[in-house]
Every structure is written in structure tokens, then in C-alpha cells.
Amino acid sequence: MVKLDILFDKLRFEEKALYNTAIKKGIDVRLVDSRNIIIDTDDLDSNEFEFGDILLQRSISYFRGQFLTYCLEMCGYNVINSSRIGEVCGNKLLTSMILKKNKIQTPKSYFSFNSDSAFNFINTMDLEQNPLVFKPVIGSWGRGVFPVRNKEIGKIIVEMRQESTSPFSSIFYFQELIHRPPRDIRCIVVGEKLIAAVYRYSSDDEWRTNVAKGGKAELIEITSELEELAIKAARVVGTGVLGIDMMEDQKRGLLVHEINNTVEFRGASLATGIDIADMIIEYVKDCNKR
């Protein structure tokens, strides 16, 4: 019997659904709080924690999840998703670069590596005609994401970042503001298969479409174009359990703007009626056979 550990640092709908589904399938499964794990480099084969055959990484914290996955892989464990996938998907700069390098349509993005160059960049842009979106390189749920529609707002954002002690505060990530309907598209790709897709609409008082910000999910018809793009985007970061986020540009069509490593799927499950947790657990079982 396969032994599965689900690593978490906050129990959400998704982790509970995955755990309950595994139980129903007769899998020997544990929920393991990643905050309590200790890795001993002098005894990698006999650490305090004895893990299962396969580990499902569901930690919300990018850094905790990423460094723990590095350690577990060094100890010989099979972790879904891999550290390579986590590293790329958790870093918006890397995601944008890899999408562009692989000729996947993605919004035009700009990177600056100190506040002076960020100020200079803002001064050169006609933000009234071509507004931007500022995004932190590391982050989720739309936190720290701001529309930049004029130079004054852009300079305020840069000044705010100067007050932060985070080493990532000196990295400025700007992306073109896409002319789109008031929604984006969330695709759930498991392995080589697009298993569900939904529109995500922003709430009445919010421009971001994140369900965590009050957005709602709605069923979308999966076209061949949508399926092909979602799977292609997933392949360039690595096979696993991924959330591919797209926007509908008025002129260019579908653009991939983010890929999620520990994807939330409650909204998609409710909107589509698809048992996404079941499909993820089946994928995990198949991975253990390889």
C-alpha cells in the first residue's frame, strides 16, 4: 500500500479534501505540519521524521515549502511538486522569463533591480496611455499587487518598497495592464491533463480576480486552444499539479500570466462539480508506481 504524506502549514479546504479522499481510497495517509519538521544533515537517512513513499507539498509559505522540498529531495524522497517547479512558479520573474523563452504568449513585463532604476523607468513610461501592474516577485492571493495608472502612483510604490527590509524589495516587477473582461481563467493541470477550468470574476469593489479577495468562479467551456496552451505552459515548468492562470487580451487572445505551485481548487471544484481532489490523489498513486 502506498504511504502518502501531505505537507502543510495551514489546513485549508484543499488539504482536508486531499486527506479525506486518500482515506476513502484506502491510502495510508498523514497530514504533516511542515513547521515541525527538523532535518539533520549528519544523519540524512534516519531523520526524526520518517516519511512515506510520496510527499505532496502543500505549504503556503514559498520559502518554507521550497527549502523543505530541497532537503527532502536530497534525502531521496519523491515530492510533488518538485523543487524545480516550486522555484519557478513561486517566483513571478522566473515564470515570466521561462514563458517568454518558450514562446508562450504572456504579458509584457519589466524588471528593475534598484529603486533608482525603477524611478527612471517610471519616468520614461506614458502610464496614462499604457498603465502597468506592479507585483511583488514572491507572493500570492493578490497581496501587494497594485495598478499603476500614473507616475505619481508608481513613485509612491517605489518609495514604499524602499521602507521594506526584505531583500526582494529591491527587485521591481512591472507588467502591462491587459485590456480584458473583468475576469481571468484558472486552469487546473494534473500531469499531462487539463482536468478543470473556470472563469474567475472580481467582486464588485475589487479589480483583482483572486477568490481569496472575494472573487467568484464560473464554469468555462474548455476549447482546444485553452487546453493546448494550459498543457504547454505546464510542460515548460515541469509535470505536476499546477494552476495555470490566463487572461483574455482583446487583440492577442489568451495570455498566460502566472503558474501556481500549490494551487487552490475549492472555487473550481464548486463551479465545475469535478472532484479535483480525487484526480490529484489518483495522479499521486500513479507517480508512486513509476
C-alpha positions as CSV (number, residue, x, y, z in Angstrom):
1,M,0.0,0.0,0.0
2,V,1.3,3.5,-0.9
3,K,2.1,5.7,2.0
4,L,1.3,9.4,1.4
5,D,2.3,12.4,3.5
6,I,0.5,15.7,2.8
7,L,2.8,18.6,4.0
8,F,1.0,21.7,5.1
9,D,1.5,24.9,7.2
10,K,-2.2,25.9,7.2
11,L,-5.1,23.4,6.8
12,R,-7.4,24.8,4.1
13,F,-10.2,23.2,2.1
14,E,-7.8,21.7,-0.3
15,E,-5.6,19.8,2.2
16,K,-8.6,18.5,4.0
17,A,-10.2,17.3,0.7
18,L,-7.0,15.6,-0.4
19,Y,-6.6,13.9,3.0
20,N,-10.3,12.7,3.1
21,T,-10.1,11.5,-0.5
22,A,-6.9,9.5,0.3
23,I,-8.6,7.9,3.3
24,K,-11.6,6.9,1.2
25,K,-9.3,5.2,-1.3
26,G,-7.6,3.2,1.5
27,I,-4.3,5.0,1.3
28,D,-2.1,5.2,4.3
29,V,-2.0,9.0,4.6
30,R,-0.9,11.6,7.1
31,L,-1.2,15.3,7.4
32,V,2.3,16.6,8.4
33,D,2.8,20.1,9.7
34,S,5.9,21.3,7.9
35,R,6.6,23.8,10.6
36,N,7.5,21.0,13.0
37,I,9.9,19.1,10.7
38,I,13.6,19.0,11.6
39,I,16.3,17.9,9.1
40,D,19.6,16.5,10.4
41,T,22.4,16.7,7.9
42,D,24.6,14.3,9.9
43,D,22.0,11.6,9.6
44,L,20.0,12.1,6.4
45,D,18.8,8.5,6.3
46,S,17.5,8.5,9.8
47,N,15.9,11.8,10.5
48,E,13.4,12.5,13.3
49,F,10.6,12.2,10.7
50,E,10.1,9.0,8.8
51,F,8.2,9.9,5.7
52,G,6.0,7.9,3.3
53,D,6.6,6.8,-0.2
54,I,5.5,10.0,-1.7
55,L,5.1,13.5,-0.3
56,L,2.5,16.1,-1.5
57,Q,3.9,19.6,-0.8
58,R,1.1,22.0,0.2
59,S,2.9,24.6,2.3
60,I,1.6,28.1,1.7
61,S,4.9,29.7,2.6
62,Y,7.0,29.8,-0.5
63,F,10.3,29.8,1.4
64,R,9.3,27.1,3.9
65,G,7.9,24.9,1.2
66,Q,10.8,25.5,-1.2
67,F,13.7,24.8,1.2
68,L,11.9,21.9,2.8
69,T,11.4,20.3,-0.6
70,Y,15.1,20.8,-1.4
71,C,16.0,19.0,1.8
72,L,13.5,16.1,1.3
73,E,14.7,15.6,-2.3
74,M,18.3,15.4,-1.1
75,C,17.1,12.8,1.4
76,G,15.8,10.7,-1.5
77,Y,12.1,11.4,-1.2
78,N,9.7,11.9,-4.1
79,V,8.0,15.3,-3.6
80,I,5.1,16.6,-5.7
81,N,5.7,19.3,-6.9
82,S,9.4,19.1,-7.3
83,S,11.7,21.9,-6.0
84,R,12.4,23.0,-9.6
85,I,8.7,23.5,-10.2
86,G,8.3,25.3,-6.9
87,E,11.3,27.6,-7.6
88,V,9.9,28.8,-10.9
89,C,6.3,29.0,-10.1
90,G,6.8,30.8,-6.8
91,N,8.9,33.5,-8.4
92,K,7.0,35.7,-10.9
93,L,10.2,36.9,-12.5
94,L,11.3,33.4,-13.3
95,T,7.9,32.4,-14.5
96,S,7.7,35.4,-16.9
97,M,11.2,34.7,-18.3
98,I,10.5,30.9,-18.8
99,L,7.2,31.6,-20.5
100,K,8.7,34.1,-22.8
101,K,11.8,31.9,-23.6
102,N,9.4,29.1,-24.6
103,K,7.3,31.3,-26.8
104,I,4.2,31.1,-24.7
105,Q,2.1,34.3,-25.0
106,T,2.4,36.2,-21.8
107,P,2.0,39.9,-20.8
108,K,5.0,42.1,-21.4
109,S,7.0,42.5,-18.2
110,Y,9.7,44.8,-17.0
111,F,12.3,44.2,-14.2
112,S,14.4,46.7,-12.3
113,F,16.9,45.9,-9.7
114,N,17.1,49.0,-7.5
115,S,14.9,52.0,-6.7
116,D,16.9,54.5,-8.8
117,S,16.4,52.5,-12.0
118,A,12.7,51.9,-11.0
119,F,12.2,55.7,-10.7
120,N,13.9,56.2,-14.1
121,F,11.8,53.5,-15.7
122,I,8.5,55.1,-14.4
123,N,9.6,58.5,-15.7
124,T,10.0,57.1,-19.2
125,M,6.6,55.4,-19.4
126,D,3.3,57.0,-20.5
127,L,1.3,55.4,-17.8
128,E,-2.0,57.2,-18.7
129,Q,-2.0,55.6,-22.1
130,N,-0.2,52.3,-21.1
131,P,-0.8,51.6,-17.5
132,L,1.1,48.8,-15.7
133,V,0.6,46.4,-12.8
134,F,3.2,46.3,-10.0
135,K,3.7,42.8,-8.5
136,P,6.0,41.5,-5.8
137,V,8.3,38.9,-7.2
138,I,7.3,36.5,-4.3
139,G,3.7,36.4,-3.1
140,S,0.2,35.1,-3.6
141,W,-3.5,35.9,-3.2
142,G,-3.1,39.2,-5.0
143,R,-1.3,40.7,-1.9
144,G,0.9,43.7,-2.8
145,V,-0.4,43.9,-6.4
146,F,-1.2,47.5,-7.5
147,P,-2.4,49.1,-10.7
148,V,0.0,51.9,-11.8
149,R,-2.0,54.3,-13.9
150,N,0.2,57.4,-13.4
151,K,3.7,58.4,-12.5
152,E,2.7,59.6,-9.0
153,I,1.3,56.2,-8.0
154,G,4.4,54.4,-9.5
155,K,6.8,56.6,-7.5
156,I,4.8,56.0,-4.3
157,I,5.1,52.3,-4.8
158,V,8.8,52.5,-5.2
159,E,9.1,54.7,-2.1
160,M,7.1,52.2,-0.1
161,R,9.4,49.4,-1.2
162,Q,12.4,51.4,0.0
163,E,11.0,51.1,3.5
164,S,10.9,47.3,3.4
165,T,13.7,45.2,4.9
166,S,13.0,42.3,2.6
167,P,15.9,41.5,0.2
168,F,13.3,41.2,-2.6
169,S,12.2,44.8,-2.1
170,S,15.0,46.0,-4.4
171,I,13.6,43.9,-7.3
172,F,10.8,45.7,-9.1
173,Y,8.4,43.8,-11.3
174,F,6.0,45.7,-13.6
175,Q,3.7,44.1,-16.1
176,E,1.5,45.6,-18.7
177,L,-2.2,46.1,-17.7
178,I,-4.1,43.8,-20.0
179,H,-7.3,45.1,-21.6
180,R,-9.6,42.2,-20.7
181,P,-13.1,41.4,-19.5
182,P,-13.4,41.6,-15.6
183,R,-12.2,38.1,-15.2
184,D,-9.3,35.7,-15.7
185,I,-9.1,32.0,-16.3
186,R,-7.9,29.4,-13.8
187,C,-6.9,26.0,-15.3
188,I,-6.0,23.0,-13.2
189,V,-3.4,20.8,-14.9
190,V,-2.5,17.4,-13.3
191,G,0.3,15.6,-15.0
192,E,-0.4,15.9,-18.8
193,K,-4.1,16.6,-18.5
194,L,-6.2,19.7,-18.1
195,I,-8.8,18.5,-15.6
196,A,-10.8,21.7,-14.9
197,A,-11.1,25.3,-15.9
198,V,-13.1,28.2,-14.7
199,Y,-13.5,31.9,-15.1
200,R,-12.7,33.9,-12.0
201,Y,-14.6,37.2,-11.7
202,S,-13.6,40.0,-9.4
203,S,-16.0,41.2,-6.7
204,D,-17.9,44.5,-7.1
205,D,-15.3,46.5,-5.2
206,E,-12.2,44.7,-6.3
207,W,-10.2,44.7,-9.6
208,R,-8.3,41.5,-8.7
209,T,-9.9,38.2,-9.6
210,N,-8.5,36.1,-6.7
211,V,-11.1,34.0,-5.0
212,A,-9.2,34.9,-1.7
213,K,-10.2,38.6,-2.5
214,G,-13.9,37.8,-2.8
215,G,-13.9,36.7,-6.5
216,K,-16.2,34.0,-7.8
217,A,-15.6,31.1,-10.1
218,E,-17.8,30.1,-13.0
219,L,-17.7,27.2,-15.4
220,I,-15.9,27.7,-18.7
221,E,-16.1,25.6,-21.9
222,I,-12.7,24.0,-22.5
223,T,-11.7,24.7,-26.0
224,S,-8.8,23.0,-27.9
225,E,-6.9,26.3,-27.8
226,L,-7.3,26.6,-24.0
227,E,-6.3,23.0,-23.4
228,E,-3.3,23.2,-25.7
229,L,-2.0,26.4,-24.1
230,A,-2.6,25.2,-20.5
231,I,-0.7,21.9,-21.1
232,K,2.1,23.7,-23.0
233,A,2.6,26.2,-20.1
234,A,2.6,23.3,-17.6
235,R,5.3,21.4,-19.5
236,V,7.8,24.3,-19.5
237,V,7.9,24.4,-15.7
238,G,7.6,20.6,-15.2
239,T,5.0,17.9,-14.7
240,G,3.0,18.1,-11.5
241,V,-0.1,19.6,-10.0
242,L,-0.4,23.1,-11.3
243,G,-2.7,26.1,-11.6
244,I,-2.3,27.9,-14.9
245,D,-3.8,31.5,-14.9
246,M,-4.6,33.2,-18.1
247,M,-6.2,36.5,-19.3
248,E,-8.1,37.3,-22.5
249,D,-6.4,40.1,-24.3
250,Q,-8.7,41.9,-26.8
251,K,-6.1,41.7,-29.6
252,R,-3.8,38.8,-28.8
253,G,-6.2,36.3,-27.3
254,L,-5.1,34.1,-24.4
255,L,-2.1,35.1,-22.3
256,V,-0.6,33.1,-19.5
257,H,0.4,35.4,-16.7
258,E,1.0,33.1,-13.7
259,I,1.5,29.5,-12.8
260,N,0.7,28.2,-9.3
261,N,2.6,25.6,-7.5
262,T,0.3,24.8,-4.5
263,V,-2.8,25.6,-6.4
264,E,-6.1,26.2,-4.6
265,F,-9.1,24.5,-6.2
266,R,-12.1,25.0,-4.0
267,G,-13.7,27.5,-6.3
268,A,-13.0,25.3,-9.4
269,S,-14.4,22.2,-7.7
270,L,-17.7,24.0,-6.7
271,A,-18.1,25.7,-10.1
272,T,-17.4,22.6,-12.2
273,G,-18.7,19.8,-10.0
274,I,-15.4,18.0,-10.7
275,D,-13.8,16.1,-7.9
276,I,-10.4,17.6,-8.3
277,A,-9.0,16.2,-5.1
278,D,-9.8,12.7,-6.4
279,M,-7.9,13.3,-9.6
280,I,-4.9,14.6,-7.8
281,I,-4.8,11.6,-5.5
282,E,-5.0,9.3,-8.5
283,Y,-2.1,11.1,-10.1
284,V,-0.1,10.7,-6.8
285,K,-0.8,7.0,-6.8
286,D,0.4,6.7,-10.4
287,C,3.6,8.7,-9.7
288,N,4.4,6.2,-6.9
289,K,4.3,3.3,-9.5
290,R,7.0,4.9,-11.7
